[in-house]
Amino acid sequence: MKNQIIKSNFVYEANHGWLRSRHIFSFAEYFDPSNMSFGNMRVFNDDFIAGKSGFGLHPHSNMEILTIMLSGEITHTDNLGNTATIKSGDIQTMSAGTGILHSEENLSNDETHLFQIWFTPLHLGNKLNYRDFKVYLVKNKLNLLASNNKDDVIGYLDSDVNVYRGNFEKGHSFDYKIGKRRGLFLYVNKGELEIDGEILKSGDQLRYTEGGIYNFISKTDSDFVIIDVKI
């Protein structure tokens, strides 16, 4: 698998009225057998959910699910008895394991923007689990949001991943090393990043699998996520 940069105009966009979603990988009505996943990341949806709408009660099983809130709010309920409203800056983790029923609804009048990301688990039949966390981002550094290392992470996932969020000011840069049998996925929420002479803008993505150290420069104030996966 070669290094790839995919611009936003090549991403499938669904518009259901109440929901606008960019499906980075095959999902729902979008199916492309050559674009099913990236390593152990199976789903990455960039969702805009209208006020007074959302996802009603529905099931999942054997999937590790991470939600990153970008703006607005969403109210979660599930068959474990959990009810919580998460807001901009929060994250939510869920182990669907043996099977969970949940809903995610925007009860406010304003649009909600979030990333919904699914990973294949290291173990099947995990105990069902739901947690949510407030995240305080430090500017100009990669903030670790979730991984399978319980010792140094905010959100634990039973999947071989490291998920970071970056909020960088114009002119700041960072290096990222891709290890053996690892893949680097980057998705830009806002602003512009430069890598290898290419400019990535909002909605653009990067999928790199060739090992080495890569330098990223924030050409404007930028907000993005990086996901390090097993390949």
C-alpha positions as YAML, in Angstrom:
chain: A
units: angstrom
residues:
- id: 1
  name: MET
  ca: [0.00, 0.00, 0.00]
- id: 2
  name: LYS
  ca: [1.49, 3.31, -1.09]
- id: 3
  name: ASN
  ca: [1.25, 6.68, 0.63]
- id: 4
  name: GLN
  ca: [-1.93, 8.48, -0.40]
- id: 5
  name: ILE
  ca: [-3.39, 11.96, -0.11]
- id: 6
  name: ILE
  ca: [-7.13, 12.08, -0.84]
- id: 7
  name: LYS
  ca: [-8.79, 15.44, -1.37]
- id: 8
  name: SER
  ca: [-12.29, 16.17, -0.06]
- id: 9
  name: ASN
  ca: [-13.88, 16.27, -3.52]
- id: 10
  name: PHE
  ca: [-13.13, 12.54, -3.91]
- id: 11
  name: VAL
  ca: [-14.96, 11.60, -0.69]
- id: 12
  name: TYR
  ca: [-18.51, 10.21, -0.77]
- id: 13
  name: GLU
  ca: [-21.03, 12.60, 0.77]
- id: 14
  name: ALA
  ca: [-24.49, 11.52, 1.90]
- id: 15
  name: ASN
  ca: [-27.27, 14.05, 2.46]
- id: 16
  name: HIS
  ca: [-30.38, 12.81, 4.26]
- id: 17
  name: GLY
  ca: [-31.69, 16.25, 5.16]
- id: 18
  name: TRP
  ca: [-31.30, 15.84, 8.91]
- id: 19
  name: LEU
  ca: [-27.83, 14.31, 8.41]
- id: 20
  name: ARG
  ca: [-24.95, 15.29, 6.15]
- id: 21
  name: SER
  ca: [-22.10, 12.81, 6.31]
- id: 22
  name: ARG
  ca: [-18.77, 12.28, 4.60]
- id: 23
  name: HIS
  ca: [-18.12, 8.54, 4.53]
- id: 24
  name: ILE
  ca: [-14.35, 8.08, 4.41]
- id: 25
  name: PHE
  ca: [-14.79, 4.31, 4.02]
- id: 26
  name: SER
  ca: [-17.63, 2.15, 2.68]
- id: 27
  name: PHE
  ca: [-20.66, 2.68, 4.88]
- id: 28
  name: ALA
  ca: [-24.46, 2.32, 4.55]
- id: 29
  name: GLU
  ca: [-25.47, 3.02, 0.92]
- id: 30
  name: TYR
  ca: [-21.87, 3.77, -0.10]
- id: 31
  name: PHE
  ca: [-19.95, 0.64, -1.09]
- id: 32
  name: ASP
  ca: [-16.53, 0.50, -2.70]
- id: 33
  name: PRO
  ca: [-14.71, -2.84, -2.28]
- id: 34
  name: SER
  ca: [-11.38, -1.04, -2.69]
- id: 35
  name: ASN
  ca: [-12.18, 1.35, 0.18]
- id: 36
  name: MET
  ca: [-13.41, -0.78, 3.07]
- id: 37
  name: SER
  ca: [-10.96, 0.19, 5.81]
- id: 38
  name: PHE
  ca: [-7.50, 1.42, 6.70]
- id: 39
  name: GLY
  ca: [-5.80, -1.14, 8.88]
- id: 40
  name: ASN
  ca: [-8.08, -1.84, 11.82]
- id: 41
  name: MET
  ca: [-10.09, 1.38, 11.31]
- id: 42
  name: ARG
  ca: [-13.35, 0.32, 9.70]
- id: 43
  name: VAL
  ca: [-15.45, 3.53, 9.78]
- id: 44
  name: PHE
  ca: [-14.68, 7.24, 9.80]
- id: 45
  name: ASN
  ca: [-17.73, 9.44, 9.29]
- id: 46
  name: ASP
  ca: [-17.63, 13.24, 9.36]
- id: 47
  name: ASP
  ca: [-21.21, 13.94, 10.52]
- id: 48
  name: PHE
  ca: [-23.32, 17.10, 10.62]
- id: 49
  name: ILE
  ca: [-26.57, 16.43, 12.51]
- id: 50
  name: ALA
  ca: [-29.43, 18.93, 12.37]
- id: 51
  name: GLY
  ca: [-31.12, 20.14, 15.55]
- id: 52
  name: LYS
  ca: [-33.98, 18.04, 16.94]
- id: 53
  name: SER
  ca: [-32.83, 14.94, 15.07]
- id: 54
  name: GLY
  ca: [-30.36, 12.10, 15.35]
- id: 55
  name: PHE
  ca: [-29.81, 8.37, 15.35]
- id: 56
  name: GLY
  ca: [-32.63, 6.48, 17.05]
- id: 57
  name: LEU
  ca: [-32.17, 3.26, 19.00]
- id: 58
  name: HIS
  ca: [-30.03, 0.83, 16.98]
- id: 59
  name: PRO
  ca: [-27.67, -2.11, 17.64]
- id: 60
  name: HIS
  ca: [-23.92, -2.69, 17.33]
- id: 61
  name: SER
  ca: [-21.70, -5.62, 18.26]
- id: 62
  name: ASN
  ca: [-17.98, -6.45, 18.27]
- id: 63
  name: MET
  ca: [-16.82, -2.94, 17.46]
- id: 64
  name: GLU
  ca: [-14.86, -0.30, 19.37]
- id: 65
  name: ILE
  ca: [-16.49, 3.09, 18.76]
- id: 66
  name: LEU
  ca: [-15.06, 6.56, 19.34]
- id: 67
  name: THR
  ca: [-16.97, 9.82, 18.95]
- id: 68
  name: ILE
  ca: [-15.09, 13.13, 18.85]
- id: 69
  name: MET
  ca: [-17.32, 16.16, 19.41]
- id: 70
  name: LEU
  ca: [-16.36, 19.20, 17.32]
- id: 71
  name: SER
  ca: [-19.34, 21.51, 17.91]
- id: 72
  name: GLY
  ca: [-22.83, 21.31, 19.36]
- id: 73
  name: GLU
  ca: [-24.02, 18.45, 21.54]
- id: 74
  name: ILE
  ca: [-25.38, 14.92, 21.38]
- id: 75
  name: THR
  ca: [-27.39, 12.94, 23.94]
- id: 76
  name: HIS
  ca: [-26.54, 9.27, 24.37]
- id: 77
  name: THR
  ca: [-28.84, 6.59, 25.82]
- id: 78
  name: ASP
  ca: [-28.32, 2.83, 25.85]
- id: 79
  name: ASN
  ca: [-29.72, -0.43, 27.18]
- id: 80
  name: LEU
  ca: [-27.12, -0.43, 29.97]
- id: 81
  name: GLY
  ca: [-28.97, 2.47, 31.58]
- id: 82
  name: ASN
  ca: [-26.48, 5.16, 30.56]
- id: 83
  name: THR
  ca: [-27.73, 8.63, 29.66]
- id: 84
  name: ALA
  ca: [-25.31, 11.47, 28.96]
- id: 85
  name: THR
  ca: [-25.07, 14.67, 26.94]
- id: 86
  name: ILE
  ca: [-21.65, 15.28, 25.45]
- id: 87
  name: LYS
  ca: [-20.62, 18.64, 24.04]
- id: 88
  name: SER
  ca: [-17.96, 20.32, 21.94]
- id: 89
  name: GLY
  ca: [-14.51, 19.10, 22.99]
- id: 90
  name: ASP
  ca: [-15.77, 15.90, 24.61]
- id: 91
  name: ILE
  ca: [-15.11, 12.35, 23.48]
- id: 92
  name: GLN
  ca: [-17.17, 9.21, 23.91]
- id: 93
  name: THR
  ca: [-15.93, 5.61, 23.86]
- id: 94
  name: MET
  ca: [-18.07, 2.51, 23.57]
- id: 95
  name: SER
  ca: [-17.27, -1.20, 23.45]
- id: 96
  name: ALA
  ca: [-20.15, -2.80, 21.58]
- id: 97
  name: GLY
  ca: [-18.84, -6.28, 22.38]
- id: 98
  name: THR
  ca: [-21.61, -8.83, 22.84]
- id: 99
  name: GLY
  ca: [-24.18, -6.35, 21.52]
- id: 100
  name: ILE
  ca: [-25.45, -2.95, 22.60]
- id: 101
  name: LEU
  ca: [-28.52, -0.87, 21.79]
- id: 102
  name: HIS
  ca: [-28.01, 2.89, 21.83]
- id: 103
  name: SER
  ca: [-29.28, 6.19, 20.44]
- id: 104
  name: GLU
  ca: [-27.39, 9.41, 19.70]
- id: 105
  name: GLU
  ca: [-29.71, 12.40, 19.35]
- id: 106
  name: ASN
  ca: [-29.23, 16.13, 18.96]
- id: 107
  name: LEU
  ca: [-31.90, 17.55, 21.25]
- id: 108
  name: SER
  ca: [-30.77, 21.15, 20.75]
- id: 109
  name: ASN
  ca: [-31.89, 23.56, 18.04]
- id: 110
  name: ASP
  ca: [-28.39, 23.91, 16.60]
- id: 111
  name: GLU
  ca: [-26.42, 21.70, 14.24]
- id: 112
  name: THR
  ca: [-23.94, 19.25, 15.78]
- id: 113
  name: HIS
  ca: [-20.63, 18.34, 14.14]
- id: 114
  name: LEU
  ca: [-18.76, 15.19, 15.15]
- id: 115
  name: PHE
  ca: [-16.43, 12.44, 13.97]
- id: 116
  name: GLN
  ca: [-17.72, 8.90, 14.41]
- id: 117
  name: ILE
  ca: [-14.93, 6.31, 14.20]
- id: 118
  name: TRP
  ca: [-15.13, 2.51, 14.46]
- id: 119
  name: PHE
  ca: [-12.27, 0.08, 15.04]
- id: 120
  name: THR
  ca: [-12.18, -3.71, 14.93]
- id: 121
  name: PRO
  ca: [-11.49, -5.06, 18.45]
- id: 122
  name: LEU
  ca: [-8.56, -7.12, 19.63]
- id: 123
  name: HIS
  ca: [-11.01, -9.49, 21.33]
- id: 124
  name: LEU
  ca: [-14.51, -10.57, 20.32]
- id: 125
  name: GLY
  ca: [-17.37, -10.64, 22.80]
- id: 126
  name: ASN
  ca: [-16.03, -7.86, 25.03]
- id: 127
  name: LYS
  ca: [-18.00, -6.72, 28.04]
- id: 128
  name: LEU
  ca: [-20.25, -3.81, 27.06]
- id: 129
  name: ASN
  ca: [-18.87, -0.47, 28.16]
- id: 130
  name: TYR
  ca: [-19.69, 3.23, 27.73]
- id: 131
  name: ARG
  ca: [-17.67, 6.24, 28.91]
- id: 132
  name: ASP
  ca: [-17.41, 9.93, 28.08]
- id: 133
  name: PHE
  ca: [-14.72, 12.48, 28.89]
- id: 134
  name: LYS
  ca: [-14.04, 16.20, 28.75]
- id: 135
  name: VAL
  ca: [-10.86, 16.92, 26.80]
- id: 136
  name: TYR
  ca: [-8.73, 20.02, 27.34]
- id: 137
  name: LEU
  ca: [-6.57, 20.39, 24.25]
- id: 138
  name: VAL
  ca: [-3.07, 21.82, 24.55]
- id: 139
  name: LYS
  ca: [-2.26, 23.95, 21.53]
- id: 140
  name: ASN
  ca: [0.64, 23.10, 19.23]
- id: 141
  name: LYS
  ca: [1.00, 19.49, 20.38]
- id: 142
  name: LEU
  ca: [-0.61, 16.16, 19.56]
- id: 143
  name: ASN
  ca: [-3.12, 15.37, 22.30]
- id: 144
  name: LEU
  ca: [-3.66, 11.64, 22.82]
- id: 145
  name: LEU
  ca: [-7.41, 10.98, 23.00]
- id: 146
  name: ALA
  ca: [-7.71, 7.21, 22.87]
- id: 147
  name: SER
  ca: [-5.63, 4.04, 22.64]
- id: 148
  name: ASN
  ca: [-5.40, 0.52, 24.08]
- id: 149
  name: ASN
  ca: [-2.87, 1.61, 26.71]
- id: 150
  name: LYS
  ca: [-4.85, 2.07, 29.91]
- id: 151
  name: ASP
  ca: [-1.96, 3.83, 31.67]
- id: 152
  name: ASP
  ca: [-1.61, 7.01, 29.62]
- id: 153
  name: VAL
  ca: [-4.85, 7.59, 27.78]
- id: 154
  name: ILE
  ca: [-8.12, 9.43, 28.28]
- id: 155
  name: GLY
  ca: [-10.29, 6.98, 26.36]
- id: 156
  name: TYR
  ca: [-9.49, 3.26, 26.34]
- id: 157
  name: LEU
  ca: [-10.27, 1.18, 23.23]
- id: 158
  name: ASP
  ca: [-9.74, -2.56, 22.83]
- id: 159
  name: SER
  ca: [-8.03, -2.01, 19.49]
- id: 160
  name: ASP
  ca: [-4.42, -1.47, 18.44]
- id: 161
  name: VAL
  ca: [-4.74, 2.27, 17.73]
- id: 162
  name: ASN
  ca: [-3.56, 5.65, 18.94]
- id: 163
  name: VAL
  ca: [-5.88, 8.59, 18.28]
- id: 164
  name: TYR
  ca: [-4.63, 12.17, 18.55]
- id: 165
  name: ARG
  ca: [-6.17, 15.58, 18.04]
- id: 166
  name: GLY
  ca: [-4.06, 18.56, 17.08]
- id: 167
  name: ASN
  ca: [-4.96, 22.23, 17.40]
- id: 168
  name: PHE
  ca: [-2.01, 24.09, 15.91]
- id: 169
  name: GLU
  ca: [-1.38, 27.78, 15.37]
- id: 170
  name: LYS
  ca: [-0.08, 29.13, 12.07]
- id: 171
  name: GLY
  ca: [3.62, 28.46, 11.54]
- id: 172
  name: HIS
  ca: [3.95, 25.66, 14.09]
- id: 173
  name: SER
  ca: [5.07, 22.22, 12.97]
- id: 174
  name: PHE
  ca: [5.50, 18.67, 14.23]
- id: 175
  name: ASP
  ca: [7.19, 15.43, 13.20]
- id: 176
  name: TYR
  ca: [5.51, 12.04, 13.17]
- id: 177
  name: LYS
  ca: [7.27, 8.69, 12.89]
- id: 178
  name: ILE
  ca: [5.52, 5.75, 11.25]
- id: 179
  name: GLY
  ca: [6.73, 2.45, 12.66]
- id: 180
  name: LYS
  ca: [6.86, -1.00, 11.11]
- id: 181
  name: ARG
  ca: [3.48, -2.46, 10.13]
- id: 182
  name: ARG
  ca: [1.81, 0.80, 11.14]
- id: 183
  name: GLY
  ca: [-0.30, 3.21, 9.15]
- id: 184
  name: LEU
  ca: [-0.88, 6.93, 9.63]
- id: 185
  name: PHE
  ca: [-4.29, 8.45, 8.89]
- id: 186
  name: LEU
  ca: [-4.77, 12.21, 9.13]
- id: 187
  name: TYR
  ca: [-8.02, 14.11, 8.57]
- id: 188
  name: VAL
  ca: [-8.28, 17.90, 8.54]
- id: 189
  name: ASN
  ca: [-11.24, 19.48, 10.29]
- id: 190
  name: LYS
  ca: [-10.23, 23.12, 9.82]
- id: 191
  name: GLY
  ca: [-7.32, 25.07, 8.40]
- id: 192
  name: GLU
  ca: [-4.39, 23.95, 6.26]
- id: 193
  name: LEU
  ca: [-1.45, 21.59, 6.80]
- id: 194
  name: GLU
  ca: [1.56, 21.08, 4.55]
- id: 195
  name: ILE
  ca: [3.21, 17.67, 4.10]
- id: 196
  name: ASP
  ca: [5.71, 16.73, 1.39]
- id: 197
  name: GLY
  ca: [4.93, 19.96, -0.47]
- id: 198
  name: GLU
  ca: [1.18, 19.17, -0.54]
- id: 199
  name: ILE
  ca: [-1.44, 21.34, 1.16]
- id: 200
  name: LEU
  ca: [-4.24, 19.55, 3.01]
- id: 201
  name: LYS
  ca: [-7.41, 21.55, 3.66]
- id: 202
  name: SER
  ca: [-10.69, 20.92, 5.47]
- id: 203
  name: GLY
  ca: [-12.05, 17.49, 4.55]
- id: 204
  name: ASP
  ca: [-8.76, 16.29, 3.04]
- id: 205
  name: GLN
  ca: [-7.14, 13.10, 4.32]
- id: 206
  name: LEU
  ca: [-3.79, 11.37, 4.31]
- id: 207
  name: ARG
  ca: [-3.13, 7.63, 4.43]
- id: 208
  name: TYR
  ca: [0.58, 6.83, 4.80]
- id: 209
  name: THR
  ca: [2.07, 3.37, 5.28]
- id: 210
  name: GLU
  ca: [5.69, 3.90, 4.28]
- id: 211
  name: GLY
  ca: [7.84, 4.00, 7.40]
- id: 212
  name: GLY
  ca: [9.83, 7.09, 8.26]
- id: 213
  name: ILE
  ca: [9.64, 10.48, 9.91]
- id: 214
  name: TYR
  ca: [7.32, 13.04, 8.32]
- id: 215
  name: ASN
  ca: [7.17, 16.77, 8.97]
- id: 216
  name: PHE
  ca: [3.87, 18.64, 9.05]
- id: 217
  name: ILE
  ca: [3.58, 22.44, 8.97]
- id: 218
  name: SER
  ca: [0.44, 24.30, 9.98]
- id: 219
  name: LYS
  ca: [0.02, 26.89, 7.21]
- id: 220
  name: THR
  ca: [-2.94, 28.47, 9.02]
- id: 221
  name: ASP
  ca: [-4.49, 27.83, 12.41]
- id: 222
  name: SER
  ca: [-5.56, 24.19, 12.04]
- id: 223
  name: ASP
  ca: [-7.57, 21.46, 13.73]
- id: 224
  name: PHE
  ca: [-7.12, 17.81, 12.76]
- id: 225
  name: VAL
  ca: [-7.05, 14.22, 13.96]
- id: 226
  name: ILE
  ca: [-4.28, 11.66, 13.54]
- id: 227
  name: ILE
  ca: [-4.96, 7.95, 13.88]
- id: 228
  name: ASP
  ca: [-2.07, 5.49, 14.08]
- id: 229
  name: VAL
  ca: [-3.34, 2.00, 13.16]
- id: 230
  name: LYS
  ca: [-2.04, -1.52, 12.77]
- id: 231
  name: ILE
  ca: [-1.58, -2.48, 9.11]
...
